[in-house]
């Protein structure tokens, strides 16, 4: 069975650790979106299409 893809948006350091230690972690494929943030949301420099292409 293929792993289930999971997108973690704006992860903190603890999120990386927690994703590795969940039960049966091999069933999941984690993608971490380290996008630059501003107070209003994602930075205007963030390119979602480019990010998704890099995840494939």
Biopython code that builds the backbone (N, CA, C, O; Angstrom):
import numpy as np
from Bio.PDB.StructureBuilder import StructureBuilder

atoms = [
    (1, "UNK", "N", (0.843, -1.181, 0.000)),
    (1, "UNK", "CA", (0.000, 0.000, 0.000)),
    (1, "UNK", "C", (0.890, 1.247, 0.000)),
    (1, "UNK", "O", (1.877, 1.320, 0.732)),
    (2, "UNK", "N", (0.525, 2.216, -0.828)),
    (2, "UNK", "CA", (1.287, 3.458, -0.912)),
    (2, "UNK", "C", (1.059, 4.291, 0.337)),
    (2, "UNK", "O", (-0.027, 4.260, 0.917)),
    (3, "UNK", "N", (2.082, 5.041, 0.757)),
    (3, "UNK", "CA", (1.894, 5.893, 1.939)),
    (3, "UNK", "C", (0.910, 7.028, 1.659)),
    (3, "UNK", "O", (0.777, 7.488, 0.525)),
    (4, "UNK", "N", (0.240, 7.459, 2.692)),
    (4, "UNK", "CA", (-0.730, 8.545, 2.595)),
    (4, "UNK", "C", (0.032, 9.867, 2.686)),
    (4, "UNK", "O", (0.735, 10.101, 3.669)),
    (5, "UNK", "N", (-0.096, 10.738, 1.677)),
    (5, "UNK", "CA", (0.618, 12.012, 1.732)),
    (5, "UNK", "C", (-0.066, 12.982, 2.707)),
    (5, "UNK", "O", (-1.289, 13.122, 2.708)),
    (6, "UNK", "N", (0.740, 13.639, 3.524)),
    (6, "UNK", "CA", (0.229, 14.614, 4.486)),
    (6, "UNK", "C", (1.057, 15.883, 4.360)),
    (6, "UNK", "O", (2.287, 15.840, 4.392)),
    (7, "UNK", "N", (0.378, 17.008, 4.216)),
    (7, "UNK", "CA", (1.040, 18.303, 4.111)),
    (7, "UNK", "C", (0.975, 18.996, 5.462)),
    (7, "UNK", "O", (-0.107, 19.222, 6.003)),
    (8, "UNK", "N", (2.139, 19.332, 6.003)),
    (8, "UNK", "CA", (2.226, 20.053, 7.277)),
    (8, "UNK", "C", (2.610, 21.486, 6.941)),
    (8, "UNK", "O", (3.711, 21.748, 6.457)),
    (9, "UNK", "N", (1.693, 22.409, 7.203)),
    (9, "UNK", "CA", (1.903, 23.809, 6.843)),
    (9, "UNK", "C", (2.559, 24.553, 7.999)),
    (9, "UNK", "O", (2.097, 24.492, 9.138)),
    (10, "UNK", "N", (3.638, 25.254, 7.685)),
    (10, "UNK", "CA", (4.380, 26.073, 8.660)),
    (10, "UNK", "C", (4.739, 25.270, 9.906)),
    (10, "UNK", "O", (4.339, 25.622, 11.016)),
    (11, "UNK", "N", (5.488, 24.200, 9.720)),
    (11, "UNK", "CA", (5.814, 23.350, 10.871)),
    (11, "UNK", "C", (6.762, 24.044, 11.850)),
    (11, "UNK", "O", (7.594, 24.869, 11.473)),
    (12, "UNK", "N", (6.602, 23.677, 13.107)),
    (12, "UNK", "CA", (7.538, 24.087, 14.150)),
    (12, "UNK", "C", (8.520, 22.939, 14.334)),
    (12, "UNK", "O", (8.308, 21.855, 13.792)),
    (13, "UNK", "N", (9.571, 23.155, 15.075)),
    (13, "UNK", "CA", (10.578, 22.118, 15.279)),
    (13, "UNK", "C", (9.963, 20.858, 15.884)),
    (13, "UNK", "O", (10.330, 19.746, 15.504)),
    (14, "UNK", "N", (9.042, 21.023, 16.810)),
    (14, "UNK", "CA", (8.406, 19.876, 17.459)),
    (14, "UNK", "C", (7.568, 19.060, 16.472)),
    (14, "UNK", "O", (7.402, 17.854, 16.654)),
    (15, "UNK", "N", (7.044, 19.702, 15.434)),
    (15, "UNK", "CA", (6.232, 18.991, 14.439)),
    (15, "UNK", "C", (7.056, 17.957, 13.680)),
    (15, "UNK", "O", (6.569, 16.864, 13.392)),
    (16, "UNK", "N", (8.307, 18.298, 13.355)),
    (16, "UNK", "CA", (9.180, 17.333, 12.676)),
    (16, "UNK", "C", (9.375, 16.096, 13.548)),
    (16, "UNK", "O", (9.291, 14.965, 13.068)),
    (17, "UNK", "N", (9.631, 16.319, 14.812)),
    (17, "UNK", "CA", (9.827, 15.219, 15.746)),
    (17, "UNK", "C", (8.559, 14.388, 15.889)),
    (17, "UNK", "O", (8.607, 13.159, 15.822)),
    (18, "UNK", "N", (7.426, 15.056, 16.087)),
    (18, "UNK", "CA", (6.167, 14.344, 16.288)),
    (18, "UNK", "C", (5.783, 13.493, 15.077)),
    (18, "UNK", "O", (5.230, 12.405, 15.238)),
    (19, "UNK", "N", (6.065, 13.969, 13.889)),
    (19, "UNK", "CA", (5.723, 13.202, 12.686)),
    (19, "UNK", "C", (6.567, 11.932, 12.573)),
    (19, "UNK", "O", (6.127, 10.951, 11.972)),
    (20, "UNK", "N", (7.748, 11.940, 13.132)),
    (20, "UNK", "CA", (8.606, 10.758, 13.100)),
    (20, "UNK", "C", (8.241, 9.742, 14.166)),
    (20, "UNK", "O", (8.558, 8.559, 14.034)),
    (21, "UNK", "N", (7.582, 10.190, 15.215)),
    (21, "UNK", "CA", (7.323, 9.309, 16.351)),
    (21, "UNK", "C", (5.886, 8.814, 16.449)),
    (21, "UNK", "O", (5.546, 8.117, 17.405)),
    (22, "UNK", "N", (5.029, 9.158, 15.481)),
    (22, "UNK", "CA", (3.660, 8.652, 15.542)),
    (22, "UNK", "C", (3.656, 7.149, 15.256)),
    (22, "UNK", "O", (4.521, 6.651, 14.535)),
    (23, "UNK", "N", (2.697, 6.436, 15.812)),
    (23, "UNK", "CA", (2.618, 4.996, 15.538)),
    (23, "UNK", "C", (2.437, 4.729, 14.039)),
    (23, "UNK", "O", (1.650, 5.397, 13.369)),
    (24, "UNK", "N", (3.161, 3.765, 13.540)),
    (24, "UNK", "CA", (3.078, 3.347, 12.139)),
    (24, "UNK", "C", (3.369, 4.507, 11.188)),
    (24, "UNK", "O", (2.657, 4.696, 10.202)),
    (25, "UNK", "N", (4.403, 5.275, 11.477)),
    (25, "UNK", "CA", (4.766, 6.451, 10.667)),
    (25, "UNK", "C", (5.063, 6.085, 9.218)),
    (25, "UNK", "O", (4.942, 6.932, 8.332)),
    (26, "UNK", "N", (5.445, 4.851, 8.967)),
    (26, "UNK", "CA", (5.755, 4.436, 7.590)),
    (26, "UNK", "C", (4.526, 4.440, 6.685)),
    (26, "UNK", "O", (4.660, 4.375, 5.463)),
    (27, "UNK", "N", (3.347, 4.514, 7.262)),
    (27, "UNK", "CA", (2.114, 4.556, 6.467)),
    (27, "UNK", "C", (1.864, 5.947, 5.876)),
    (27, "UNK", "O", (0.963, 6.126, 5.056)),
    (28, "UNK", "N", (2.668, 6.928, 6.299)),
    (28, "UNK", "CA", (2.442, 8.311, 5.891)),
    (28, "UNK", "C", (3.679, 8.881, 5.217)),
    (28, "UNK", "O", (4.807, 8.498, 5.526)),
    (29, "UNK", "N", (3.448, 9.790, 4.306)),
    (29, "UNK", "CA", (4.541, 10.518, 3.653)),
    (29, "UNK", "C", (4.320, 12.000, 3.963)),
    (29, "UNK", "O", (3.397, 12.624, 3.438)),
    (30, "UNK", "N", (5.175, 12.549, 4.818)),
    (30, "UNK", "CA", (5.003, 13.925, 5.271)),
    (30, "UNK", "C", (5.734, 14.886, 4.346)),
    (30, "UNK", "O", (6.879, 14.658, 3.958)),
    (31, "UNK", "N", (5.042, 15.963, 4.005)),
    (31, "UNK", "CA", (5.618, 17.057, 3.230)),
    (31, "UNK", "C", (5.497, 18.299, 4.108)),
    (31, "UNK", "O", (4.416, 18.625, 4.597)),
    (32, "UNK", "N", (6.615, 18.982, 4.297)),
    (32, "UNK", "CA", (6.630, 20.144, 5.176)),
    (32, "UNK", "C", (6.705, 21.417, 4.347)),
    (32, "UNK", "O", (7.626, 21.607, 3.553)),
    (33, "UNK", "N", (5.721, 22.283, 4.545)),
    (33, "UNK", "CA", (5.649, 23.541, 3.817)),
    (33, "UNK", "C", (6.266, 24.637, 4.681)),
    (33, "UNK", "O", (5.597, 25.219, 5.535)),
    (34, "UNK", "N", (7.544, 24.909, 4.450)),
    (34, "UNK", "CA", (8.258, 25.950, 5.183)),
    (34, "UNK", "C", (8.148, 27.258, 4.420)),
    (34, "UNK", "O", (9.148, 27.813, 3.963)),
    (35, "UNK", "N", (6.933, 27.738, 4.291)),
    (35, "UNK", "CA", (6.696, 28.958, 3.525)),
    (35, "UNK", "C", (6.965, 30.179, 4.387)),
    (35, "UNK", "O", (6.658, 30.181, 5.579)),
    (36, "UNK", "N", (7.534, 31.211, 3.790)),
    (36, "UNK", "CA", (7.716, 32.449, 4.545)),
    (36, "UNK", "C", (6.357, 33.063, 4.877)),
    (36, "UNK", "O", (5.479, 33.148, 4.018)),
    (37, "UNK", "N", (6.195, 33.486, 6.120)),
    (37, "UNK", "CA", (4.922, 34.041, 6.555)),
    (37, "UNK", "C", (5.034, 35.532, 6.855)),
    (37, "UNK", "O", (6.092, 36.049, 7.215)),
    (38, "UNK", "N", (3.918, 36.183, 6.691)),
    (38, "UNK", "CA", (3.763, 37.569, 7.104)),
    (38, "UNK", "C", (2.516, 37.611, 7.987)),
    (38, "UNK", "O", (1.805, 36.611, 8.093)),
    (39, "UNK", "N", (2.247, 38.725, 8.606)),
    (39, "UNK", "CA", (1.083, 38.805, 9.492)),
    (39, "UNK", "C", (-0.228, 38.498, 8.779)),
    (39, "UNK", "O", (-1.156, 37.975, 9.395)),
    (40, "UNK", "N", (-0.315, 38.814, 7.500)),
    (40, "UNK", "CA", (-1.552, 38.592, 6.750)),
    (40, "UNK", "C", (-1.637, 37.202, 6.131)),
    (40, "UNK", "O", (-2.628, 36.890, 5.470)),
    (41, "UNK", "N", (-0.632, 36.363, 6.324)),
    (41, "UNK", "CA", (-0.641, 35.014, 5.760)),
    (41, "UNK", "C", (0.673, 34.713, 5.078)),
    (41, "UNK", "O", (1.723, 35.172, 5.527)),
    (42, "UNK", "N", (0.634, 33.950, 4.003)),
    (42, "UNK", "CA", (1.848, 33.605, 3.281)),
    (42, "UNK", "C", (2.470, 34.839, 2.645)),
    (42, "UNK", "O", (1.767, 35.764, 2.237)),
    (43, "UNK", "N", (3.773, 34.842, 2.566)),
    (43, "UNK", "CA", (4.496, 35.931, 1.924)),
    (43, "UNK", "C", (4.090, 36.024, 0.456)),
    (43, "UNK", "O", (3.729, 35.017, -0.154)),
    (44, "UNK", "N", (4.147, 37.209, -0.105)),
    (44, "UNK", "CA", (3.828, 37.389, -1.518)),
    (44, "UNK", "C", (4.871, 36.712, -2.401)),
    (44, "UNK", "O", (4.617, 36.479, -3.582)),
    (45, "UNK", "N", (6.031, 36.395, -1.852)),
    (45, "UNK", "CA", (7.087, 35.719, -2.609)),
    (45, "UNK", "C", (6.874, 34.210, -2.682)),
    (45, "UNK", "O", (7.577, 33.522, -3.422)),
    (46, "UNK", "N", (5.917, 33.690, -1.925)),
    (46, "UNK", "CA", (5.667, 32.258, -1.913)),
    (46, "UNK", "C", (5.014, 31.834, -3.216)),
    (46, "UNK", "O", (4.031, 32.434, -3.654)),
    (47, "UNK", "N", (5.571, 30.786, -3.841)),
    (47, "UNK", "CA", (5.056, 30.268, -5.104)),
    (47, "UNK", "C", (4.514, 28.857, -4.893)),
    (47, "UNK", "O", (5.288, 27.899, -4.919)),
    (48, "UNK", "N", (3.191, 28.702, -4.683)),
    (48, "UNK", "CA", (2.644, 27.383, -4.380)),
    (48, "UNK", "C", (2.835, 26.359, -5.492)),
    (48, "UNK", "O", (3.056, 25.184, -5.200)),
    (49, "UNK", "N", (2.758, 26.759, -6.738)),
    (49, "UNK", "CA", (2.937, 25.818, -7.848)),
    (49, "UNK", "C", (4.364, 25.266, -7.843)),
    (49, "UNK", "O", (4.568, 24.067, -8.031)),
    (50, "UNK", "N", (5.326, 26.120, -7.632)),
    (50, "UNK", "CA", (6.724, 25.685, -7.576)),
    (50, "UNK", "C", (6.931, 24.743, -6.385)),
    (50, "UNK", "O", (7.636, 23.741, -6.503)),
    (51, "UNK", "N", (6.325, 25.057, -5.254)),
    (51, "UNK", "CA", (6.459, 24.201, -4.098)),
    (51, "UNK", "C", (5.874, 22.812, -4.369)),
    (51, "UNK", "O", (6.501, 21.803, -4.048)),
    (52, "UNK", "N", (4.678, 22.758, -4.955)),
    (52, "UNK", "CA", (4.049, 21.467, -5.234)),
    (52, "UNK", "C", (4.874, 20.651, -6.217)),
    (52, "UNK", "O", (4.957, 19.430, -6.090)),
    (53, "UNK", "N", (5.476, 21.300, -7.179)),
    (53, "UNK", "CA", (6.328, 20.594, -8.153)),
    (53, "UNK", "C", (7.544, 19.993, -7.451)),
    (53, "UNK", "O", (7.983, 18.901, -7.812)),
    (54, "UNK", "N", (8.089, 20.683, -6.459)),
    (54, "UNK", "CA", (9.242, 20.169, -5.724)),
    (54, "UNK", "C", (8.870, 18.992, -4.849)),
    (54, "UNK", "O", (9.723, 18.159, -4.544)),
    (55, "UNK", "N", (7.610, 18.902, -4.436)),
    (55, "UNK", "CA", (7.156, 17.803, -3.578)),
    (55, "UNK", "C", (6.978, 16.507, -4.358)),
    (55, "UNK", "O", (6.980, 15.427, -3.766)),
    (56, "UNK", "N", (6.827, 16.594, -5.649)),
    (56, "UNK", "CA", (6.562, 15.390, -6.458)),
    (56, "UNK", "C", (7.808, 14.632, -6.744)),
    (56, "UNK", "O", (7.763, 13.598, -7.411)),
]
sb = StructureBuilder()
sb.init_structure("model")
sb.init_model(0)
sb.init_chain("A")
sb.init_seg("    ")
for serial, (resi, resn, name, xyz) in enumerate(atoms, 1):
    if name == "N":
        sb.init_residue(resn, " ", resi, " ")
    sb.init_atom(name, np.array(xyz, "f"), 0.0, 1.0, " ", f" {name:<3s}", serial, name[0])
structure = sb.get_structure()
